[in-house]
Amino acid sequence: MKKVILYSVSIFMLIPFFSVAQTTMITGKVYDSKTGDPLVGANIVLLNDVKGTLTDLSGNYSISATNKSTLVISYLGYVTQTYQLQGETSHNFSLVAEQTNLDQVIVVGSRRPGRILIESTSPVDVVNIKQQTGSTARMDLTSILNYAAPSMNYNKQSGSDGSDHIELATLRGLGPDQSLVVINGKRRHQTALVSVFGTRGRGNSGTDLNAFPAAAIDRVEILRDGASAQYGSDAIAGVINLILKKNTGEFSFNAGYSGYYDKKFNPYFKKELNQYVYEKALDGQTFAADVNYGFGLGKEGSFVNLTLQYLDGGKTYRQSLDQNFDAEYGLPVNIYRRAHGDGSLTSIGGFLNAEYPLSEKLKIYSFGGYNLKDADSYAFTRNFSTRPDRFVTDSMDQIIIVKDIIRNSDSTATANADQYYNPHIQTKIKDFSAAVGIKREFKSGWNWDLSNVSGQNDFHFYGDQTFNASLGNPNKNHFDDGGFSFFQNTSNFNVSKEISGILHGMNLAAGAEYRMEQYKLYAGEEASYKNYNDAKATGSQGFPGYQPNDAVNSSRSASAIYTDLEFDVTKAWLVNTAIRLENYSDFGFTHNYKIASIYKTNQNFNIRGSLSTGFRAPSLQQINFSSTFTTVQGGTISEVKIAPNDNIITKAAGIPKLKEEKSINANIGYSWRLNNNLNISYDFYWVKIKDRVVLSGQFDASDNTLDTALTNALKDLNVGLAQFFANAVNTTNRGIDIVIDYNKKCGSSRYRLLTTANFQRMSINKINVPNKLNDTESHQKQFLSDREQAFILASAPPIKMGINLEYGYKKLNVGTRLSYFGKTKILGYGQDGLGINPTIPTDDESRNVADSYLYNGKWVTDIYLSYSITKNINLNLGADNLFNIHPDLGAVSGAKWWAFNNETGGPWDAVQMGGNGLRLFGKLGLTF
């Protein structure tokens, strides 16, 4: 037994000597896989060991190891490699540079597969949604992109008859309907709403980016260049391409909560102001949750990715809390909109993205979803002291008090003059879309893709906690106001082929598209619009219903053929050309072209430029929208009509049939990758648009200076005031986009500095006044007033900048985002309410001054922290607008009694920085 123990101990003690005997010197070289250049100072370490070495000036290394050791090779900016030796004593390592944003394959802007961002002939922003959502209190896609992309603009609306219930974004200061939205490269339908009152993009429709969950999106590609020759109508300013997730085997759940804490303007903090509506110290509370799960269908390459999302957002209330006119934010009591602020919103929806390979080269795919929104916002206040005809009264003309609707501004007062109510405008918005397609690759190199995409948006209005005073029924407080819907179906067939025998390579793409659109406007219930007593105001207060003579059911079709050619003239020079021919059943034929090019001066510096024509077809919403509402003053009923394009009133005014907007778009710039850590891009753009469709001013039937054909038409139809959609204005936009992106890793530390900037200016070249309205200067100004012109010019701030600084260490990330919104000037309506050279009297009534609001540039600071509690659990905390910055007042110094003479009825207009102040948030993410 002793011999056995002694033998075992002897063997054990000899093990180190055997190990030493198997150790040898491993040598080799580490170099860049693309250039072959040696990598100096690369790390080579033994797996699970502290032993390591660095490469020398020639990229060579040597390390003592066994011939079965596992080596880990790493270098800043390159993908780390792990390699187990197989008995050799020498091994070279070729490291691949980590993919930067510029190396990412993009889809938008080219039909050539495999095109990477740095080789794009037009500027493209790629926004990783997962990286953006955790660092902000913003929980909707539109506002997230507003802070992530330099030339994207978005103004949160308030008190704008439906426009505050959806979020419409713009590119490069143009209209919301002049940017095309596509999903996985396929055209997305627009909203049925056409913005009419109190909003940027007045007279426009657009695409609601919040109609599908952000959690379903992998990334967003924003093409900042005209692309009508490639995509058709609407792509004047650019294209927003939403790329859906397709990952499998992963389940994720995210939940977030946020709220505004604004001690400067929330009436809660000055409760003695009984004039106002308020709720809590923390208002606008928003809860959002989403679930995403992907799974395969039993065949390699197949996937189904599902997303569900729920969002519930509360109202905000903002007023000036100081009535001292000498104070910076001092204003009179706001009797015009006592519940000024954001409306509430509840949204629930889901989205699906799926693909299944029938064979190695043949695949079917589908995506689509459904979204339902219920929104509620306050309209302007109805005050008994100013308009008693808007109240239900008894036989003694005393207000019939309805509990929880009629309010008293002073609990100690008994006079009717102190009583008011705030009508609610409610909407139910339904959005549905479905796409199906099949694509195939042939051995000959040809690829084809056949698809069909359908989508519909329905926008239904309701009036709540309000009255039709002429009805005389105080218990009728809820009204069906009617609404509208828009349906679109697009069929597309596309073929492409890479041809290597021409120059240094050519890609040919061609296709055909057929699109059908339908627009319906349906009336509300009779009590929502009818007048039952001439001494009282007509219809549901806040939002009178659509009348039967407004109802419409209109459709049209469009067919197109197109071709794209991309030539690699040399290995360094690429030229892209596109031509599209399109015919609309209502306004006819249009053709557009684009030529773009990029030249690589070296591996890291590219010069690019493009020149294109573009168009936007007048939407069915603009052609057919009709609204008739009634005002009653001094017992006299006056009908106001927004007349559709084929109406007898429109024809009598000499308004031509709506035609397409036409544009010329030029872009020149460069992208520069200084190294694997620093990327810079610079682009100058110029966009000239002719015949932009806008909503005109109002024309009065009692104006004897108007053409008699128009006044007679108005009187025959018992219409007092009328306005129209028209190709009214020509504009030119010019600007500069700059993006500087710096990333660096140092051991376990990560640094990122992202700077974006947009400098832009718009000018109005011409007002296209119809001949019948071009007879006097007064009529010319009525057609598009000074105020409306200023509104167009204020579509985007002249300067928008973002500076995002982030530091990460292991599981922790902290960051700050500084956003600057430049100076904006907006005009008021003036004392006469016309907005023509608007002036208002000073507070002492000694003189009149310009009714002009100057919103100076402001910096907004966000901070955030992210911590990975475990591999599967992540926590985010932070604050948006940390220092509680607000816009300047929408009031003229020395004439503050005329405050609130704006579209929102609040202390300021709807400017891009928003007016809700400090917003706190927390988010939790689970991934399995």
BELJO-V473261 format. One record per residue. N is the residue number from 0. RES is the residue in one letter. OMEGA is omega in whole degrees, 0 to 359 (NA if undefined). BURIAL is # if it has 16 or more other C-alpha atoms within 10 Angstrom, else .. Layout:
# BELJO-V473261
<<N;RES;OMEGA;BURIAL> <N;RES;OMEGA;BURIAL>>
This chain:
# BELJO-V473261
<<0;M;179;.> <1;K;180;.> <2;K;180;.> <3;V;180;.> <4;I;180;.> <5;L;179;.> <6;Y;181;.> <7;S;179;.> <8;V;180;.> <9;S;179;.> <10;I;181;.> <11;F;182;.> <12;M;180;.> <13;L;183;.> <14;I;179;.> <15;P;180;.> <16;F;176;.> <17;F;180;.> <18;S;179;.> <19;V;182;.> <20;A;182;.> <21;Q;179;.> <22;T;179;.> <23;T;180;.> <24;M;177;.> <25;I;181;#> <26;T;177;.> <27;G;184;.> <28;K;176;#> <29;V;185;#> <30;Y;179;#> <31;D;184;#> <32;S;184;.> <33;K;185;.> <34;T;184;.> <35;G;181;.> <36;D;178;.> <37;P;178;#> <38;L;185;#> <39;V;178;#> <40;G;176;#> <41;A;181;#> <42;N;172;#> <43;I;181;#> <44;V;174;#> <45;L;180;#> <46;L;180;#> <47;N;180;.> <48;D;178;.> <49;V;184;.> <50;K;179;.> <51;G;180;#> <52;T;178;#> <53;L;175;#> <54;T;181;#> <55;D;184;#> <56;L;178;.> <57;S;181;.> <58;G;182;#> <59;N;177;#> <60;Y;170;#> <61;S;183;#> <62;I;179;#> <63;S;183;#> <64;A;173;#> <65;T;181;#> <66;N;174;#> <67;K;182;.> <68;S;174;#> <69;T;181;#> <70;L;175;#> <71;V;184;#> <72;I;182;#> <73;S;178;#> <74;Y;183;#> <75;L;178;#> <76;G;181;#> <77;Y;179;#> <78;V;180;.> <79;T;178;.> <80;Q;172;.> <81;T;186;.> <82;Y;176;.> <83;Q;179;.> <84;L;181;#> <85;Q;178;.> <86;G;180;.> <87;E;179;.> <88;T;178;#> <89;S;179;.> <90;H;177;.> <91;N;182;.> <92;F;178;.> <93;S;183;#> <94;L;180;#> <95;V;178;#> <96;A;177;#> <97;E;180;.> <98;Q;174;.> <99;T;178;#> <100;N;182;#> <101;L;181;#> <102;D;184;.> <103;Q;176;.> <104;V;180;#> <105;I;181;#> <106;V;187;#> <107;V;174;#> <108;G;181;#> <109;S;174;#> <110;R;177;#> <111;R;181;#> <112;P;175;.> <113;G;180;.> <114;R;179;#> <115;I;188;.> <116;L;184;#> <117;I;180;#> <118;E;180;#> <119;S;180;#> <120;T;178;#> <121;S;180;#> <122;P;179;#> <123;V;171;#> <124;D;175;#> <125;V;183;#> <126;V;175;#> <127;N;188;.> <128;I;181;#> <129;K;179;.> <130;Q;184;.> <131;Q;190;#> <132;T;183;#> <133;G;188;#> <134;S;184;#> <135;T;174;#> <136;A;181;#> <137;R;186;#> <138;M;177;#> <139;D;187;#> <140;L;184;#> <141;T;182;#> <142;S;175;#> <143;I;181;#> <144;L;179;#> <145;N;181;#> <146;Y;184;#> <147;A;184;#> <148;A;188;#> <149;P;187;#> <150;S;174;#> <151;M;182;#> <152;N;182;#> <153;Y;178;#> <154;N;175;#> <155;K;186;#> <156;Q;177;#> <157;S;178;#> <158;G;188;#> <159;S;169;#> <160;D;175;#> <161;G;180;#> <162;S;177;#> <163;D;179;#> <164;H;174;#> <165;I;183;#> <166;E;182;#> <167;L;181;#> <168;A;178;#> <169;T;175;#> <170;L;173;#> <171;R;173;#> <172;G;180;#> <173;L;184;#> <174;G;179;#> <175;P;178;#> <176;D;178;#> <177;Q;172;#> <178;S;182;#> <179;L;175;#> <180;V;177;#> <181;V;175;#> <182;I;186;#> <183;N;178;#> <184;G;183;#> <185;K;185;#> <186;R;178;#> <187;R;179;#> <188;H;178;#> <189;Q;174;#> <190;T;178;#> <191;A;183;#> <192;L;167;#> <193;V;184;#> <194;S;184;#> <195;V;186;#> <196;F;165;#> <197;G;185;#> <198;T;167;#> <199;R;182;#> <200;G;181;#> <201;R;182;#> <202;G;183;#> <203;N;164;#> <204;S;179;#> <205;G;180;#> <206;T;181;#> <207;D;181;#> <208;L;181;#> <209;N;179;#> <210;A;174;#> <211;F;187;#> <212;P;177;#> <213;A;181;#> <214;A;178;#> <215;A;189;#> <216;I;175;#> <217;D;181;#> <218;R;176;#> <219;V;176;#> <220;E;182;#> <221;I;177;#> <222;L;182;#> <223;R;181;#> <224;D;176;#> <225;G;185;#> <226;A;180;#> <227;S;179;#> <228;A;179;#> <229;Q;189;#> <230;Y;180;#> <231;G;186;#> <232;S;173;#> <233;D;187;#> <234;A;180;#> <235;I;182;#> <236;A;182;#> <237;G;184;#> <238;V;175;#> <239;I;184;#> <240;N;179;#> <241;L;180;#> <242;I;185;#> <243;L;177;#> <244;K;175;#> <245;K;180;#> <246;N;179;#> <247;T;176;#> <248;G;181;.> <249;E;176;.> <250;F;178;#> <251;S;176;#> <252;F;179;#> <253;N;177;#> <254;A;181;#> <255;G;178;#> <256;Y;179;#> <257;S;176;#> <258;G;180;#> <259;Y;176;#> <260;Y;189;#> <261;D;181;#> <262;K;181;#> <263;K;191;#> <264;F;177;#> <265;N;183;#> <266;P;177;#> <267;Y;185;#> <268;F;172;.> <269;K;190;#> <270;K;178;.> <271;E;176;.> <272;L;181;#> <273;N;179;#> <274;Q;193;#> <275;Y;173;#> <276;V;177;#> <277;Y;179;#> <278;E;187;.> <279;K;175;.> <280;A;176;.> <281;L;181;#> <282;D;184;#> <283;G;182;#> <284;Q;182;#> <285;T;173;#> <286;F;179;#> <287;A;177;#> <288;A;177;#> <289;D;178;#> <290;V;177;#> <291;N;179;#> <292;Y;178;#> <293;G;179;#> <294;F;178;#> <295;G;181;#> <296;L;175;.> <297;G;179;.> <298;K;182;.> <299;E;181;.> <300;G;179;.> <301;S;177;#> <302;F;168;#> <303;V;180;#> <304;N;185;#> <305;L;178;#> <306;T;172;#> <307;L;181;#> <308;Q;176;#> <309;Y;178;#> <310;L;177;#> <311;D;183;#> <312;G;182;#> <313;G;181;#> <314;K;169;#> <315;T;181;#> <316;Y;183;#> <317;R;176;#> <318;Q;170;#> <319;S;183;#> <320;L;184;#> <321;D;179;#> <322;Q;176;.> <323;N;185;.> <324;F;180;#> <325;D;179;.> <326;A;183;.> <327;E;182;.> <328;Y;180;#> <329;G;179;#> <330;L;173;#> <331;P;176;#> <332;V;183;#> <333;N;178;#> <334;I;186;#> <335;Y;176;#> <336;R;187;#> <337;R;179;#> <338;A;180;#> <339;H;178;#> <340;G;180;#> <341;D;174;#> <342;G;177;#> <343;S;183;#> <344;L;170;#> <345;T;185;#> <346;S;175;#> <347;I;183;#> <348;G;178;#> <349;G;180;#> <350;F;181;#> <351;L;173;#> <352;N;186;#> <353;A;176;#> <354;E;180;#> <355;Y;178;#> <356;P;175;#> <357;L;174;.> <358;S;182;.> <359;E;185;.> <360;K;184;.> <361;L;184;#> <362;K;169;#> <363;I;181;#> <364;Y;179;#> <365;S;172;#> <366;F;180;#> <367;G;182;#> <368;G;181;#> <369;Y;178;#> <370;N;177;#> <371;L;178;#> <372;K;169;#> <373;D;185;#> <374;A;181;#> <375;D;177;#> <376;S;179;#> <377;Y;171;#> <378;A;176;#> <379;F;184;#> <380;T;172;#> <381;R;182;#> <382;N;180;#> <383;F;184;#> <384;S;183;.> <385;T;181;.> <386;R;180;.> <387;P;181;#> <388;D;179;#> <389;R;182;#> <390;F;173;#> <391;V;183;#> <392;T;178;#> <393;D;183;.> <394;S;178;.> <395;M;181;.> <396;D;175;.> <397;Q;181;.> <398;I;171;#> <399;I;186;.> <400;I;174;.> <401;V;185;.> <402;K;177;.> <403;D;175;.> <404;I;177;#> <405;I;181;#> <406;R;175;#> <407;N;183;#> <408;S;179;#> <409;D;185;.> <410;S;181;.> <411;T;185;.> <412;A;177;.> <413;T;185;.> <414;A;179;.> <415;N;185;.> <416;A;183;.> <417;D;186;#> <418;Q;185;#> <419;Y;169;#> <420;Y;182;#> <421;N;179;#> <422;P;175;#> <423;H;170;#> <424;I;181;#> <425;Q;176;#> <426;T;169;#> <427;K;186;#> <428;I;180;#> <429;K;182;#> <430;D;182;#> <431;F;175;#> <432;S;178;#> <433;A;178;#> <434;A;175;#> <435;V;182;#> <436;G;177;#> <437;I;181;#> <438;K;184;#> <439;R;173;#> <440;E;178;#> <441;F;178;.> <442;K;180;.> <443;S;180;.> <444;G;178;.> <445;W;174;.> <446;N;174;#> <447;W;184;#> <448;D;179;#> <449;L;184;#> <450;S;172;#> <451;N;182;#> <452;V;176;#> <453;S;178;#> <454;G;180;#> <455;Q;175;#> <456;N;178;#> <457;D;187;#> <458;F;186;#> <459;H;182;#> <460;F;173;#> <461;Y;171;#> <462;G;183;#> <463;D;182;#> <464;Q;183;#> <465;T;184;#> <466;F;157;#> <467;N;188;#> <468;A;182;#> <469;S;180;#> <470;L;178;#> <471;G;182;#> <472;N;183;.> <473;P;183;#> <474;N;175;.> <475;K;188;#> <476;N;181;#> <477;H;186;#> <478;F;171;#> <479;D;186;#> <480;D;183;#> <481;G;182;#> <482;G;183;#> <483;F;178;#> <484;S;179;#> <485;F;180;#> <486;F;179;#> <487;Q;175;#> <488;N;183;#> <489;T;175;#> <490;S;185;#> <491;N;173;#> <492;F;184;#> <493;N;175;#> <494;V;178;#> <495;S;179;#> <496;K;174;#> <497;E;183;#> <498;I;187;.> <499;S;187;.> <500;G;182;.> <501;I;184;.> <502;L;177;.> <503;H;180;.> <504;G;179;#> <505;M;173;#> <506;N;179;#> <507;L;176;#> <508;A;179;#> <509;A;180;#> <510;G;178;#> <511;A;183;#> <512;E;175;#> <513;Y;183;#> <514;R;176;#> <515;M;181;#> <516;E;178;#> <517;Q;180;#> <518;Y;178;#> <519;K;171;#> <520;L;184;#> <521;Y;187;#> <522;A;174;#> <523;G;177;#> <524;E;186;#> <525;E;183;#> <526;A;181;#> <527;S;184;#> <528;Y;189;#> <529;K;174;#> <530;N;181;#> <531;Y;183;#> <532;N;186;.> <533;D;181;.> <534;A;183;#> <535;K;178;#> <536;A;187;#> <537;T;168;#> <538;G;179;#> <539;S;181;#> <540;Q;183;#> <541;G;177;#> <542;F;179;#> <543;P;185;#> <544;G;174;#> <545;Y;184;#> <546;Q;180;#> <547;P;179;#> <548;N;172;.> <549;D;188;#> <550;A;182;#> <551;V;173;#> <552;N;187;.> <553;S;179;.> <554;S;175;#> <555;R;177;.> <556;S;177;#> <557;A;177;#> <558;S;185;#> <559;A;167;#> <560;I;184;#> <561;Y;174;#> <562;T;176;#> <563;D;174;#> <564;L;175;#> <565;E;181;#> <566;F;164;#> <567;D;183;#> <568;V;170;.> <569;T;177;.> <570;K;183;.> <571;A;188;.> <572;W;179;#> <573;L;177;#> <574;V;181;#> <575;N;177;#> <576;T;179;#> <577;A;176;#> <578;I;179;#> <579;R;176;#> <580;L;186;#> <581;E;180;#> <582;N;178;#> <583;Y;183;#> <584;S;183;.> <585;D;182;#> <586;F;171;.> <587;G;194;.> <588;F;174;.> <589;T;177;#> <590;H;183;#> <591;N;182;#> <592;Y;175;#> <593;K;171;#> <594;I;182;#> <595;A;183;#> <596;S;174;#> <597;I;180;#> <598;Y;179;#> <599;K;177;#> <600;T;171;.> <601;N;185;.> <602;Q;189;.> <603;N;183;.> <604;F;181;#> <605;N;173;#> <606;I;183;#> <607;R;178;#> <608;G;180;#> <609;S;175;#> <610;L;184;#> <611;S;168;#> <612;T;181;#> <613;G;178;#> <614;F;170;#> <615;R;178;#> <616;A;175;#> <617;P;185;#> <618;S;175;#> <619;L;177;#> <620;Q;181;#> <621;Q;182;#> <622;I;192;#> <623;N;183;#> <624;F;180;#> <625;S;178;#> <626;S;177;#> <627;T;177;#> <628;F;191;#> <629;T;170;#> <630;T;179;.> <631;V;179;#> <632;Q;180;.> <633;G;180;.> <634;G;180;.> <635;T;180;.> <636;I;178;#> <637;S;178;#> <638;E;176;#> <639;V;186;#> <640;K;164;#> <641;I;191;#> <642;A;176;#> <643;P;190;#> <644;N;182;#> <645;D;182;.> <646;N;180;.> <647;I;178;#> <648;I;180;#> <649;T;180;#> <650;K;180;#> <651;A;178;#> <652;A;179;#> <653;G;179;#> <654;I;181;#> <655;P;173;.> <656;K;182;.> <657;L;178;#> <658;K;184;#> <659;E;168;#> <660;E;180;#> <661;K;183;#> <662;S;168;#> <663;I;187;#> <664;N;177;#> <665;A;181;#> <666;N;174;#> <667;I;182;#> <668;G;180;#> <669;Y;169;#> <670;S;188;#> <671;W;174;#> <672;R;183;#> <673;L;175;.> <674;N;181;.> <675;N;183;#> <676;N;190;#> <677;L;178;#> <678;N;179;#> <679;I;172;#> <680;S;182;#> <681;Y;180;#> <682;D;172;#> <683;F;180;#> <684;Y;180;#> <685;W;183;#> <686;V;177;#> <687;K;184;#> <688;I;179;#> <689;K;174;#> <690;D;175;#> <691;R;181;#> <692;V;177;#> <693;V;177;#> <694;L;183;#> <695;S;171;#> <696;G;183;#> <697;Q;178;#> <698;F;191;#> <699;D;179;#> <700;A;181;#> <701;S;180;.> <702;D;184;.> <703;N;179;.> <704;T;177;.> <705;L;176;#> <706;D;185;.> <707;T;178;.> <708;A;180;.> <709;L;182;#> <710;T;178;#> <711;N;179;#> <712;A;179;#> <713;L;182;#> <714;K;180;.> <715;D;181;.> <716;L;180;.> <717;N;179;.> <718;V;181;#> <719;G;182;#> <720;L;180;#> <721;A;173;#> <722;Q;192;#> <723;F;167;#> <724;F;182;#> <725;A;172;#> <726;N;199;#> <727;A;193;#> <728;V;172;#> <729;N;182;#> <730;T;172;#> <731;T;175;#> <732;N;173;#> <733;R;182;#> <734;G;181;#> <735;I;172;#> <736;D;179;#> <737;I;175;#> <738;V;176;#> <739;I;185;#> <740;D;181;#> <741;Y;177;#> <742;N;177;#> <743;K;175;#> <744;K;175;#> <745;C;183;.> <746;G;180;.> <747;S;182;.> <748;S;179;.> <749;R;179;#> <750;Y;172;#> <751;R;173;#> <752;L;180;#> <753;L;178;#> <754;T;177;#> <755;T;180;#> <756;A;173;#> <757;N;175;#> <758;F;185;#> <759;Q;177;#> <760;R;176;#> <761;M;175;#> <762;S;176;.> <763;I;183;#> <764;N;186;.> <765;K;171;.> <766;I;185;#> <767;N;182;#> <768;V;177;#> <769;P;186;#> <770;N;183;.> <771;K;180;#> <772;L;185;#> <773;N;187;.> <774;D;179;.> <775;T;178;.> <776;E;179;.> <777;S;179;.> <778;H;177;#> <779;Q;181;#> <780;K;177;#> <781;Q;182;#> <782;F;175;#> <783;L;189;#> <784;S;176;#> <785;D;180;#> <786;R;180;#> <787;E;177;#> <788;Q;178;#> <789;A;179;#> <790;F;178;#> <791;I;182;#> <792;L;181;#> <793;A;181;#> <794;S;179;#> <795;A;177;#> <796;P;181;#> <797;P;177;#> <798;I;173;#> <799;K;182;#> <800;M;174;#> <801;G;176;#> <802;I;182;#> <803;N;180;#> <804;L;183;#> <805;E;176;#> <806;Y;178;#> <807;G;176;#> <808;Y;182;.> <809;K;186;.> <810;K;188;.> <811;L;171;#> <812;N;173;#> <813;V;181;#> <814;G;174;#> <815;T;180;#> <816;R;177;#> <817;L;181;#> <818;S;180;#> <819;Y;176;#> <820;F;188;#> <821;G;185;#> <822;K;180;#> <823;T;179;#> <824;K;179;.> <825;I;179;#> <826;L;174;#> <827;G;181;#> <828;Y;185;#> <829;G;183;#> <830;Q;181;.> <831;D;177;.> <832;G;184;.> <833;L;181;#> <834;G;179;#> <835;I;187;#> <836;N;192;#> <837;P;175;#> <838;T;178;#> <839;I;178;#> <840;P;175;#> <841;T;182;#> <842;D;178;.> <843;D;177;.> <844;E;180;.> <845;S;181;.> <846;R;174;.> <847;N;178;.> <848;V;180;#> <849;A;177;#> <850;D;188;#> <851;S;181;#> <852;Y;180;#> <853;L;177;#> <854;Y;183;#> <855;N;179;.> <856;G;182;#> <857;K;172;#> <858;W;175;#> <859;V;185;#> <860;T;174;#> <861;D;173;#> <862;I;180;#> <863;Y;178;#> <864;L;178;#> <865;S;180;#> <866;Y;177;#> <867;S;182;#> <868;I;172;.> <869;T;178;.> <870;K;187;.> <871;N;185;.> <872;I;181;#> <873;N;181;#> <874;L;177;#> <875;N;177;#> <876;L;177;#> <877;G;180;#> <878;A;171;#> <879;D;182;#> <880;N;186;#> <881;L;185;.> <882;F;172;.> <883;N;181;#> <884;I;180;#> <885;H;174;#> <886;P;170;#> <887;D;180;#> <888;L;172;#> <889;G;183;#> <890;A;180;#> <891;V;179;#> <892;S;181;#> <893;G;179;.> <894;A;187;#> <895;K;175;#> <896;W;179;#> <897;W;174;#> <898;A;179;#> <899;F;179;#> <900;N;184;#> <901;N;184;#> <902;E;185;#> <903;T;184;#> <904;G;182;#> <905;G;182;#> <906;P;182;#> <907;W;174;#> <908;D;177;#> <909;A;178;#> <910;V;193;#> <911;Q;182;#> <912;M;181;#> <913;G;184;#> <914;G;185;#> <915;N;175;#> <916;G;185;#> <917;L;179;#> <918;R;181;#> <919;L;181;#> <920;F;171;#> <921;G;181;#> <922;K;179;#> <923;L;180;#> <924;G;177;#> <925;L;179;#> <926;T;179;.> <927;F;NA;.>>
